[in-house]
């Protein structure tokens, strides 16, 4: 959520943000309702002052004066009830529009309509050139007994799968390696709940907007998370932290669930776009400082890159354009791994910077020791690794001409020393 003072001072900035990020929010209506609310609140404050003044004076008044004062008091109460009703009608309108207002993108974010206009920053690693006809991950996985998509679909519907044998072991090895890497960097591991209340979804900016992508447990009014970002970021919601607690650095390994609504016919082959997967997610909660946010944005990107380099996977970094940013994201870097079967670099990680957008929604603040003032925190998050999507480049790039797959060296300790899947 945005500070209304910023919108009052520069409404055009937020109209431009709506256009650039393709979110609808009636800024003019918001300013109008905000002005009416300010007027009503001032009237209620004035009425409260008058009531207190009259209440204190009544015992000292004569009988006639007392009767007049009581009549004035009754009129004030009627007027107060009227304005309270107006306030109750306007406040929901204000809150609804405020939930829709997007965070303006940083100045160095490229303008663009969608992911085709993201800007490449750099490439890392060499793309493998095969001297034989390579197989894709599904062909490899089926031939080596690493996966079973047919039975996954039979039991759970489209975009579902089983990983089995060395496929399951490779999946867990990647996740455990990434988790160990983050714990080694000082991030606090959390095992998180995967069913979240609507309040947590709103607080992190997923509601409104992502309801169609979320598996919702209507009977219990709970939601299956699409990422551990939600419980990690909302973990301290509603609290006032002390400044010396910051930064908070959390990491979690969790299952993730996404309906992929509107993706019919898109990326249906293999393990790229699926309903359930596992992900190691990192979250940083830091002080209210643009410089601190910039620094931690680079840190969480570097953490993910370190895992990709350890796996020796070629990838590139892109600066995500305005039209591909979420409502609360001020800036986002994507890591895209080279996937031979797709003939392109494809997204595997997203590193997002929110400033105080999420913290305002969840009322997450810290008290500065020197001034004793409370400030909203800044929040950031990034994928460390997501599997089985990352198995696509691992399996395809580490395949051998005899149909076997070499296990990346850093994963062998997690697979009982196995060097090759045959």
VOLUMNU-93126 format. One line per 10 residues: number of its first residue (from 1); their letters; for each residue x, z, y of C-alpha. Coordinates in Angstrom, 2 decimals. Layout:
<sites>
NUM	A	X,Z,Y; ...
</sites>
This chain:
<sites>
1	XXXXXXXXXX	0.00,0.00,0.00; 1.13,-0.77,3.55; 1.33,1.66,6.45; -1.71,0.83,8.62; 0.45,1.41,11.71; 2.56,-1.62,10.77; -0.57,-3.76,10.41; -1.92,-2.58,13.78; 1.38,-3.41,15.47; 1.81,-6.86,13.94
11	XXXXXXXXXX	-1.29,-8.19,12.16; 0.08,-11.75,12.19; 2.99,-10.68,9.96; 0.52,-9.66,7.27; -1.65,-12.74,7.71; 1.51,-14.79,7.14; 2.31,-12.67,4.06; -1.15,-13.42,2.64; -0.53,-17.14,3.08; 3.04,-17.11,1.75
21	XXXXXXXXXX	2.22,-14.96,-1.30; -1.24,-16.48,-1.93; -3.21,-13.24,-1.72; -6.54,-12.94,0.07; -6.92,-10.01,2.47; -9.10,-10.11,5.60; -6.63,-8.67,8.12; -8.98,-9.19,11.10; -11.75,-7.29,9.32; -9.27,-4.55,8.40
31	XXXXXXXXXX	-8.24,-4.13,12.06; -11.90,-4.05,13.10; -12.85,-1.42,10.52; -9.73,0.60,11.31; -10.66,0.66,15.01; -14.20,1.80,14.21; -12.85,4.53,11.92; -10.50,5.78,14.63; -13.39,5.95,17.09; -15.64,7.81,14.67
41	XXXXXXXXXX	-12.91,10.26,13.68; -12.24,11.00,17.35; -15.96,11.61,17.94; -16.07,13.97,14.97; -13.02,15.79,16.30; -14.65,16.13,19.73; -17.87,17.40,18.12; -15.93,19.95,16.11; -14.23,21.16,19.30; -17.57,21.47,21.10
51	XXXXXXXXXX	-19.14,23.31,18.16; -16.31,25.82,18.09; -16.56,26.37,21.85; -20.32,26.92,21.71; -20.07,29.14,18.65; -17.62,31.45,20.41; -19.68,31.60,23.61; -23.09,32.36,22.07; -22.62,36.16,21.59; -21.80,36.53,25.31
61	XXXXXXXXXX	-24.80,34.56,26.62; -28.16,35.77,27.91; -31.27,35.07,25.83; -32.18,31.88,27.75; -28.60,30.64,27.78; -28.28,31.39,24.07; -31.36,29.32,23.27; -29.97,26.40,25.25; -26.61,26.70,23.46; -28.32,26.79,20.07
71	XXXXXXXXXX	-30.23,23.61,20.96; -26.96,21.92,21.94; -25.42,23.09,18.69; -28.30,21.60,16.70; -27.87,18.27,18.52; -24.15,18.31,17.80; -24.82,18.90,14.10; -27.22,15.95,14.01; -24.67,13.76,15.75; -22.00,15.02,13.35
81	XXXXXXXXXX	-24.15,14.13,10.33; -24.73,10.65,11.75; -21.01,9.97,12.29; -20.10,11.46,8.91; -22.50,8.98,7.31; -20.88,6.13,9.24; -17.47,7.34,8.12; -18.63,7.42,4.49; -19.80,3.82,4.81; -16.69,2.46,6.54
91	XXXXXXXXXX	-13.94,4.26,4.63; -14.57,2.41,1.31; -14.43,-0.91,3.19; -11.11,0.07,4.72; -9.69,1.27,1.39; -10.78,-1.90,-0.42; -9.12,-4.25,2.05; -5.98,-2.10,2.22; -5.62,-2.41,-1.57; -5.52,-6.20,-1.12
101	XXXXXXXXXX	-2.88,-6.42,1.62; 0.41,-7.79,0.26; 3.87,-6.55,1.09; 5.65,-9.14,3.29; 8.61,-10.71,1.53; 12.14,-10.09,2.77; 13.48,-12.65,5.23; 15.90,-14.11,2.67; 13.15,-14.82,0.11; 12.57,-18.60,-0.14
111	XXXXXXXXXX	9.16,-19.98,0.79; 7.54,-21.70,-2.16; 4.27,-22.24,-3.97; 5.22,-21.19,-7.54; 8.10,-20.64,-9.98; 9.17,-24.28,-9.70; 10.42,-23.48,-6.19; 12.51,-20.42,-7.08; 16.09,-20.79,-5.82; 19.07,-20.64,-8.15
121	XXXXXXXXXX	21.74,-18.18,-7.01; 24.30,-18.70,-9.79; 24.86,-19.50,-13.45; 26.82,-17.34,-15.88; 28.26,-18.32,-19.27; 28.69,-21.68,-20.98; 25.78,-23.53,-22.55; 26.68,-24.27,-26.17; 27.07,-27.89,-27.19; 26.14,-28.38,-30.85
131	XXXXXXXXXX	27.98,-30.73,-33.21; 24.99,-30.66,-35.58; 21.21,-30.91,-35.21; 20.16,-27.38,-34.20; 16.95,-25.75,-35.38; 14.59,-23.82,-33.14; 13.96,-20.09,-33.58; 10.79,-20.59,-35.62; 12.47,-22.94,-38.08; 15.39,-20.53,-38.40
141	XXXXXXXXXX	13.16,-17.47,-38.65; 10.95,-18.92,-41.37; 13.86,-20.31,-43.39; 15.73,-16.99,-43.27; 12.67,-14.81,-43.89; 12.96,-13.21,-40.43; 9.40,-13.76,-39.24; 5.88,-14.54,-40.40; 3.67,-16.01,-37.70; 0.96,-17.28,-40.05
151	XXXXXXXXXX	0.05,-13.83,-41.35; 0.37,-12.34,-37.87; -2.27,-14.77,-36.65; -4.42,-14.14,-39.72; -4.47,-10.40,-39.09; -4.43,-10.21,-35.29; -5.28,-13.64,-33.87; -3.31,-16.15,-31.82; 0.03,-15.17,-30.24; 0.69,-12.49,-32.86
161	XXXXXXXXXX	3.44,-12.32,-35.47; 5.38,-10.23,-37.95; 9.12,-9.72,-37.73; 10.55,-8.82,-41.12; 13.83,-8.17,-42.86; 16.76,-9.17,-40.71; 14.33,-10.34,-38.01; 13.02,-6.80,-37.56; 16.54,-5.36,-37.75; 17.84,-7.79,-35.13
171	XXXXXXXXXX	14.87,-6.96,-32.87; 15.53,-3.22,-33.11; 19.29,-3.72,-32.75; 18.86,-5.48,-29.40; 16.55,-2.75,-28.10; 18.75,0.11,-29.30; 21.87,-1.48,-27.82; 20.12,-1.91,-24.45; 18.82,1.66,-24.54; 22.25,3.08,-25.36
181	XXXXXXXXXX	23.77,1.00,-22.58; 21.39,2.48,-19.98; 21.75,6.07,-21.18; 25.51,5.57,-20.93; 25.02,4.65,-17.26; 23.24,7.94,-16.58; 19.63,6.79,-16.71; 17.29,9.46,-18.08; 15.48,8.27,-21.23; 11.74,8.90,-21.46
191	XXXXXXXXXX	9.33,8.26,-24.31; 6.19,7.32,-22.41; 2.41,7.19,-23.02; 1.13,3.63,-23.33; -2.49,4.33,-22.35; -2.82,4.77,-18.59; -5.71,5.87,-16.38; -6.95,3.45,-13.71; -5.32,5.67,-11.09; -1.87,4.97,-12.52
201	XXXXXXXXXX	-2.58,1.23,-12.65; -3.71,1.25,-9.01; -0.79,3.42,-7.95; 1.79,0.98,-9.30; -0.04,-2.03,-7.84; -1.40,-3.56,-11.05; -4.98,-2.89,-9.95; -6.56,-4.67,-8.26; -5.28,-8.02,-9.48; -4.14,-7.68,-13.09
211	XXXXXXXXXX	-7.36,-6.51,-14.72; -7.75,-9.80,-16.58; -4.25,-9.49,-18.06; -4.79,-5.92,-19.26; -6.20,-4.69,-22.55; -8.74,-2.11,-21.41; -10.16,0.67,-23.59; -13.63,0.72,-21.98; -14.93,3.64,-24.04; -12.13,5.91,-22.85
221	XXXXXXXXXX	-11.52,4.32,-19.42; -7.86,3.79,-20.31; -5.55,0.77,-20.18; -2.78,-0.42,-22.51; 0.29,-0.94,-20.34; 1.96,-4.31,-19.99; 5.24,-2.59,-19.13; 6.75,0.90,-19.12; 7.17,0.41,-15.36; 3.72,1.98,-14.96
231	XXXXXXXXXX	4.33,5.37,-16.63; 7.97,5.54,-15.45; 7.15,4.88,-11.78; 4.02,7.03,-11.78; 5.70,9.90,-13.68; 6.01,12.04,-10.51; 2.98,10.65,-8.64; 1.35,13.02,-6.15; 4.48,15.16,-5.91; 6.80,16.01,-3.03
241	XXXXXXXXXX	10.39,15.81,-4.27; 13.40,17.40,-2.68; 15.86,14.93,-1.18; 18.66,16.15,-3.43; 16.69,15.03,-6.51; 17.06,11.41,-5.45; 17.75,8.92,-6.78; 15.69,9.31,-9.95; 16.84,6.84,-12.60; 14.66,6.43,-15.67
251	XXXXXXXXXX	14.72,4.18,-18.73; 12.15,3.76,-21.47; 11.73,1.73,-24.65; 8.08,0.92,-25.23; 5.67,-1.55,-26.70; 3.92,-3.73,-24.11; 0.56,-5.47,-24.27; -0.63,-8.49,-22.30; -3.80,-10.52,-22.74; -2.20,-13.68,-21.32
261	XXXXXXXXXX	-5.60,-14.64,-19.89; -5.57,-18.15,-18.47; -2.55,-19.12,-20.58; -4.51,-21.05,-23.20; -2.40,-23.93,-24.47; 0.69,-22.72,-22.57; 3.86,-21.72,-24.43; 1.91,-21.25,-27.67; 4.84,-22.12,-29.92; 6.91,-19.33,-31.36
271	XXXXXXXXXX	7.79,-16.02,-29.75; 7.94,-16.91,-26.06; 4.49,-15.92,-24.77; 2.86,-13.31,-27.00; 0.36,-10.44,-26.76; 2.60,-7.61,-27.94; 6.33,-7.09,-27.54; 8.87,-4.33,-26.97; 10.87,-3.81,-23.81; 13.53,-1.52,-22.40
281	XXXXXXXXXX	12.58,-0.94,-18.75; 14.60,0.68,-15.97; 13.09,2.30,-12.85; 14.78,3.73,-9.77; 13.07,6.00,-7.23; 15.23,6.46,-4.14; 15.17,7.59,-0.52; 13.29,5.65,2.17; 16.13,3.36,3.18; 16.30,-0.43,3.21
291	XXXXXXXXXX	20.03,-0.20,2.53; 19.51,2.12,-0.46; 16.87,-0.24,-1.85; 19.20,-3.21,-1.45; 21.98,-1.34,-3.23; 19.83,-0.22,-6.14; 18.29,-3.69,-6.44; 21.79,-5.02,-7.06; 22.51,-2.15,-9.46; 19.50,-2.73,-11.72
301	XXXXXXXXXX	20.23,-6.47,-11.76; 23.84,-5.73,-12.74; 22.65,-3.41,-15.53; 20.62,-6.21,-17.10; 23.40,-8.74,-16.60; 25.82,-6.43,-18.41; 23.57,-6.54,-21.48; 23.33,-10.33,-21.32; 27.10,-10.67,-20.99; 27.65,-8.30,-23.90
311	XXXXXXXXXX	25.34,-10.49,-25.98; 27.33,-13.52,-24.70; 24.17,-15.39,-23.71; 24.36,-18.01,-20.94; 21.91,-17.29,-18.13; 21.20,-17.89,-14.49; 19.94,-15.73,-11.60; 17.15,-17.00,-9.36; 15.75,-15.68,-6.09; 11.99,-15.74,-6.69
321	XXXXXXXXXX	10.01,-17.58,-4.00; 7.09,-16.13,-2.04; 4.39,-17.85,-4.11; 5.77,-16.34,-7.32; 6.01,-12.75,-6.01; 3.53,-10.02,-6.86; 1.47,-8.26,-4.23; 3.86,-5.34,-3.83; 7.21,-7.05,-4.36; 9.38,-7.53,-1.29
331	XXXXXXXXXX	12.01,-9.39,-3.29; 12.58,-10.26,-6.93; 15.49,-11.63,-8.93; 14.76,-13.24,-12.28; 17.31,-13.62,-15.06; 16.68,-16.75,-17.09; 18.43,-17.24,-20.43; 19.31,-20.69,-21.80; 16.98,-21.54,-24.69; 18.09,-24.68,-26.56
341	XXXXXXXXXX	14.68,-25.45,-28.09; 13.05,-25.34,-24.65; 15.92,-27.30,-23.08; 16.00,-25.02,-20.06; 16.73,-21.63,-18.58; 13.66,-19.45,-19.17; 12.74,-16.07,-17.73; 13.80,-12.98,-19.67; 14.09,-10.35,-16.89; 12.56,-9.57,-13.48
351	XXXXXXXXXX	14.22,-7.18,-11.02; 11.76,-6.09,-8.32; 12.07,-4.19,-5.04; 8.94,-2.57,-3.57; 10.12,-0.40,-0.66; 7.37,2.24,-0.21; 4.47,0.04,-1.39; 4.00,1.81,-4.74; 4.95,5.27,-3.45; 2.25,5.13,-0.75
361	XXXXXXXXXX	-0.35,4.29,-3.37; 0.72,7.17,-5.61; 1.52,9.56,-2.73; 5.08,10.05,-3.99; 7.20,11.64,-1.25; 10.35,13.64,-0.70; 11.23,16.29,1.87; 14.32,15.73,3.94; 16.30,18.97,4.12; 17.53,18.64,7.73
371	XXXXXXXXXX	14.23,17.69,9.39; 11.80,19.24,6.87; 9.81,16.00,7.20; 8.20,14.20,4.28; 8.96,10.53,3.61; 7.57,8.08,1.07; 10.07,7.13,-1.62; 11.22,3.59,-2.36; 10.78,2.22,-5.90; 12.48,-0.52,-7.93
381	XXXXXXXXXX	12.32,-1.72,-11.52; 13.86,-4.26,-13.86; 13.78,-5.29,-17.47; 16.90,-4.28,-19.39; 15.88,-6.41,-22.38; 12.60,-7.65,-23.84; 12.25,-8.61,-27.48; 11.34,-10.74,-29.35; 11.64,-13.18,-26.41; 15.40,-12.61,-26.22
391	XXXXXXXXXX	15.63,-13.36,-29.95; 14.94,-17.01,-29.05; 18.33,-17.60,-27.35; 20.13,-15.24,-29.75; 18.90,-17.00,-32.89; 19.23,-20.51,-31.49; 22.62,-20.11,-29.83; 24.20,-18.15,-32.69; 23.01,-20.49,-35.45; 25.46,-22.23,-37.76
401	XXXXXXXXXX	25.40,-25.67,-39.36; 24.55,-24.15,-42.77; 21.35,-22.60,-41.35; 22.74,-19.07,-41.08; 22.86,-16.99,-37.87; 25.94,-15.09,-36.73; 25.05,-11.59,-35.52; 26.38,-10.93,-31.99; 29.35,-8.60,-32.27; 27.83,-5.81,-30.13
411	XXXXXXXXXX	24.77,-5.68,-32.40; 26.61,-5.37,-35.71; 26.91,-1.56,-35.58; 23.11,-1.44,-35.31; 22.73,-3.68,-38.38; 24.97,-1.73,-40.76; 27.94,-3.95,-39.97; 26.18,-7.20,-40.94; 28.01,-10.18,-39.46; 25.79,-13.01,-40.58
421	XX	22.10,-13.53,-41.45; 21.77,-15.88,-44.44
</sites>
